[in-house]
Amino acid sequence: MSGHSKFANIKHKKERNDAAKGKIFTVIGRELAVAVKEGGPDPANNSRLRDIIAKAKANNMPNDTIERGIKKAAGDAGSVNYETITYEGYGPNGVAIIVDTLTDNKNRTAANVRNAFTKGGGNVGTPGCVSFMFDKKGQIIIDKEECEMDPDELMMVSLDAGAEDFAEEEDSFEVITGPEEFSSVREALEAAGVPMVEAGVTMIPQTWVELTDEDSLKKMNRLLELLDAEDDVQATYHNWDE
C-alpha cells in the first residue's frame, strides 16, 4: 500500500470541493435516503446508516441537515427511489475507470456518463471489463497531525478490530479492511477517539497507469471533472497514478 495513500488527493479534493458542498451533500443525502429505506432510521440498528453518518460528519455536513435527511427518508414512503448502477470503462492510454451512480433516471445518467468518457478521450465498456483489476476494500485515512494516538497503539486497535493492513505514510496512516469488516473497524477507531479524514469502502487498483503526455493528462482531468460535476455520480475509482 505504501506510496499510494490517497491522502494528498483527498486533501486536494476537499479544498476543491469546498466550493461545491452542494454536490457533496446531494451525494450523501441520497446515500442516507437509500440506507434508511433499506435498514430503517435508527443508526443503532443500521450499520450502513452509521457509516454514512460518519462520512457526512467527515465532510462537515451539519447535524441538523443529517437528521432532516433521515427523518425525510423515514417519513416519506412516496419519496424518490434511487437505483444503483455501476459503469466501467477506459480513459486515455487504457486507464481503468469505475463509476458508481445512484439515480432516479438511468437513461439520463447513462447519457451523462458516456458523454464524460467521450469528452475525456475514453469509452464506456461492458460490465466487468475493468473491475477485475481492482480489490474491493474498506479504507480509512487518518491525518497524522490530527491523531494523538501512538502509531503502534493505533495499529493494534485497527488490527484487533479486524483490519487487514496498516501503513504509515509521510503525512497519514492508512487502514485497510475487508468490506465486511469495515464498519466494525471504523467504529472501533471512532470509539478510541481517532479522527478520520476519510473512511469508506473503495476500489483499490492492483496496478497503476502513468500518463506522461500533455494531451492524455488534459483529457483524463477533463473526464474526472465531468464525472465529479454529475449529481448522479457517487464515486469514481481509477488506476491513474497521479
C-alpha positions in Angstrom: 0.0 0.0 0.0 2.9 2.3 0.7 3.4 5.1 -1.7 -0.2 5.1 -2.9 -2.1 6.6 0.0 -4.9 8.8 -1.3 -4.4 11.3 1.5 -2.8 14.0 -0.6 -5.5 13.6 -3.3 -8.2 13.7 -0.6 -6.9 16.9 0.8 -6.8 18.4 -2.7 -10.3 17.2 -3.4 -11.7 18.6 -0.1 -10.2 22.0 -0.9 -11.6 22.0 -4.4 -15.0 20.7 -3.2 -15.3 23.4 -0.5 -16.7 25.5 -3.4 -19.1 22.7 -4.3 -20.5 21.5 -1.0 -24.0 21.3 -2.5 -22.7 18.4 -4.7 -21.2 16.6 -1.7 -24.4 17.0 0.4 -26.5 15.8 -2.5 -24.4 12.7 -2.8 -24.5 11.9 0.9 -28.2 12.8 1.1 -29.0 10.2 -1.5 -26.9 7.6 0.4 -28.8 8.5 3.6 -32.1 8.0 1.9 -31.2 4.6 0.5 -29.7 3.4 3.8 -32.8 4.4 5.7 -35.1 2.7 3.2 -33.1 -0.5 3.4 -32.4 -0.7 7.1 -34.5 1.8 9.0 -33.9 5.3 10.5 -32.2 4.1 13.7 -28.4 4.2 13.4 -28.1 1.8 16.3 -29.7 -0.9 14.3 -28.4 0.1 10.8 -24.6 -0.2 10.4 -24.8 1.2 6.8 -26.5 4.3 8.1 -23.9 4.7 10.9 -21.2 4.6 8.2 -22.9 7.2 6.1 -23.4 9.5 9.1 -19.7 9.2 9.8 -19.0 10.1 6.2 -21.3 13.1 6.4 -19.6 14.4 9.5 -16.2 13.9 7.9 -17.4 16.2 5.1 -18.6 18.8 7.6 -22.3 18.2 6.9 -24.3 19.9 9.7 -26.0 17.6 12.2 -29.4 19.1 11.6 -29.0 18.5 7.9 -28.2 14.9 8.6 -31.2 14.5 10.9 -33.6 16.2 8.5 -32.4 13.8 5.7 -33.0 10.7 7.9 -36.5 12.0 9.0 -37.5 12.8 5.5 -36.4 9.4 4.2 -38.2 7.6 7.1 -41.4 9.5 6.8 -41.8 9.8 3.1 -43.0 6.5 1.7 -43.5 8.0 -1.7 -40.1 9.6 -1.9 -37.8 9.0 -5.0 -36.5 5.5 -5.4 -32.8 5.5 -6.4 -31.2 2.8 -8.4 -27.5 1.8 -8.0 -25.8 1.4 -11.4 -22.0 0.9 -11.9 -20.3 1.8 -15.2 -16.9 0.5 -16.2 -14.6 1.8 -18.9 -11.3 3.2 -20.1 -9.7 6.6 -20.1 -6.7 7.8 -22.1 -3.9 5.2 -22.5 -6.1 2.5 -21.1 -6.6 3.9 -17.6 -9.2 1.7 -15.9 -12.2 3.6 -14.5 -15.2 2.5 -12.4 -18.1 4.9 -11.8 -20.7 4.2 -9.1 -24.0 6.1 -9.6 -27.3 6.4 -7.7 -30.0 7.6 -10.0 -33.8 8.1 -10.4 -33.4 8.2 -14.2 -30.9 5.7 -15.6 -31.3 6.9 -19.2 -30.1 10.4 -18.2 -27.3 9.0 -16.1 -26.1 6.7 -18.8 -26.0 9.5 -21.3 -24.2 11.9 -19.0 -21.6 9.2 -18.0 -21.0 8.3 -21.7 -20.6 12.0 -22.5 -17.9 12.4 -19.9 -16.0 9.4 -21.2 -16.2 10.6 -24.8 -15.1 14.2 -24.0 -12.3 12.7 -21.9 -10.9 10.6 -24.7 -12.2 7.3 -23.2 -15.1 4.9 -23.7 -17.6 3.0 -21.5 -17.1 -0.7 -21.7 -19.1 -3.8 -20.6 -19.8 -4.7 -17.0 -16.8 -6.4 -15.6 -14.3 -5.1 -18.2 -12.1 -3.4 -15.6 -13.4 -4.3 -12.1 -11.2 -7.5 -12.0 -8.2 -5.0 -11.9 -9.4 -3.7 -8.5 -9.8 -5.1 -5.0 -12.9 -4.0 -3.0 -11.6 -2.9 0.4 -12.5 -0.7 3.3 -10.1 2.2 3.5 -9.6 4.6 6.4 -7.3 7.6 6.2 -6.0 9.3 9.3 -4.2 12.7 9.3 -1.1 12.4 11.4 -1.4 16.0 12.5 -4.8 15.4 14.0 -4.1 12.0 15.6 -2.7 12.0 19.1 -2.5 8.2 19.5 0.8 6.4 19.3 1.3 4.8 15.9 1.9 1.3 17.4 -1.2 1.6 19.6 -3.2 2.8 16.6 -2.1 -0.2 14.6 -3.0 -2.6 17.4 -6.5 -1.0 17.8 -7.0 -1.4 14.0 -5.8 -5.0 13.7 -7.6 -6.1 16.9 -10.8 -4.8 15.4 -10.3 -6.8 12.2 -8.2 -4.7 9.8 -6.1 -6.5 7.2 -3.3 -4.0 6.9 -1.9 -0.8 8.5 0.5 1.5 6.7 2.3 4.6 7.8 2.8 7.3 5.1 4.6 10.6 5.3 1.6 12.6 6.5 -1.1 10.0 7.2 -1.9 6.5 8.4 -3.9 4.1 6.1 -6.0 1.3 7.5 -7.2 -1.4 5.0 -10.1 -3.8 5.8 -12.2 -6.4 4.1 -15.6 -4.9 3.0 -17.4 -6.9 5.7 -15.1 -5.7 8.5 -15.1 -2.0 7.5 -17.9 -1.0 9.8 -16.5 -2.7 12.9 -13.0 -1.3 12.4 -14.3 2.2 11.7 -16.5 2.1 14.9 -13.5 0.8 17.0 -11.4 3.7 15.8 -14.3 6.2 16.4 -14.7 4.8 19.9 -11.0 5.3 20.5 -11.3 8.9 19.6 -9.4 8.6 16.3 -10.2 11.4 13.8 -10.7 10.1 10.3 -10.2 12.3 7.3 -11.8 9.7 5.0 -13.5 6.3 5.7 -15.4 4.2 3.2 -15.5 1.1 1.1 -13.5 1.7 -2.0 -11.9 0.0 -5.0 -8.1 -0.2 -4.8 -6.2 -0.8 -8.0 -3.9 -3.8 -8.3 -1.7 -2.0 -10.8 -1.3 1.7 -11.8 -1.0 3.5 -15.1 1.2 6.6 -15.6 0.2 9.3 -18.0 3.1 11.4 -19.3 2.0 13.3 -22.4 0.1 16.5 -22.0 -2.9 15.6 -24.2 -3.6 12.4 -22.1 -3.3 14.3 -18.9 -5.6 17.1 -20.1 -8.2 14.5 -21.2 -8.1 12.5 -18.0 -8.5 15.6 -15.9 -11.4 16.6 -18.1 -13.1 13.2 -17.8 -12.8 13.2 -14.0 -14.0 16.8 -13.7 -17.2 16.0 -15.8 -17.9 12.9 -13.7 -17.3 14.9 -10.4 -19.8 17.5 -11.6 -22.6 14.9 -12.2 -25.0 14.7 -9.3 -25.8 11.1 -10.0 -22.2 10.0 -9.6 -21.5 8.8 -6.1 -17.9 7.8 -6.5 -15.2 7.3 -9.2 -12.3 4.9 -9.0 -9.4 4.7 -11.4 -5.8 3.4 -11.6 -4.2 6.5 -12.9 -1.1 7.1 -10.8 -1.4 10.8 -10.2 
